[in-house]
Amino acid sequence: MSNLLKLTGDQFLDQLASSQPAPGGGSASAQAVATAAALLEMVANLTLGRKKYADVQAEMEELRFRTKQLGLRARALVDEDTQAYDAVMAAFQLPKSLEQEKALRVSAILEATRNAIRVPQETADLGIQVLKFAQVALAKGNSNAFSDGLVAAYLASAGCKGALANVKINLSGLKDETEIDQLQQYCSSTMLECDSLLQKAEIRAKAQLG
């Protein structure tokens, strides 16, 4: 079992740059969300204990706790995305000489494909949650760390959109039209929510930074 986040930054980037298809965009998207969550946790830490922000201490405590949990899950998804891709490839390598083998192979491919959709779907959902907490950080966090909160919003948005792209590309492996339609609707609604949240962050940034 891989553990991509145990690698140095250079090693992780080298693996992304290699000719191996995984880790790829899905893992990079999860990494972006994890980084965004870490930045928001930092904003909370830079706000807690400051007299100037005494009235938002409870909200910063929650921000720190929640972004920590979201970040830990996103870190796990960095590996899970690569593992999901590997499982799809392994399913395609199953024998298919006999009719029973063919049936088992088709079933394994479908199961692996659904998991390869579930993982980036969770990454996208985490990205939305992190974007929501970015609004709190930007509105009430330490003003000296405003740009860090804004970077978190941008990274969470990128991670969410990247994950949605990975959901979409795997839809071709599904057979049920109802299932495909539901996932397409999920991608569309999540993209709209992501854009709306990022727009709010940018409006606040324009007011704060000019």
Secondary structure, 3 states (H helix, E strand, C coil): CCCHHHCCHHHHHHHHHCCCCCCCHHHHHHHHHHHHHHHHHHHHHHHCCCHHHHHHHHHHHHHHHHHHHHHHHHHHHHHHHHHHHHHHHHHHCCCCCCHHHHHHHHHHHHHHHHHHHHHHHHHHHHHHHHHHHHHHHHHHCCHHHHHHHHHHHHHHHHHHHHHHHHHHHHHHHCCCHHHHHHHHHHHHHHHHHHHHHHHHHHHHHHHHHC
